[in-house]
Amino acid sequence: MSASTAPLRLEETARAEGCTRMEWTTDRDNPEAQKFYQALGATPGENEIFYRLATS
């Protein structure tokens, strides 16, 4: 499987398993990751807020 077909394969698997969406998270200061996700057709969420609790 090539890097260009991996996201399509992931989407096919997600659909087959009954998933209705896939989500990824990146830091705001990581434009390369943002470009990558947008190239896959993903759009940034407008309403989501991610919380993290550090354990160390």
Secondary structure, 3 states (H helix, E strand, C coil): CCCCCHHHHHHHHHHHCCCCCCCCCCCCCCHHHHHHHHHCCCCCCCCCCCCCCCCC
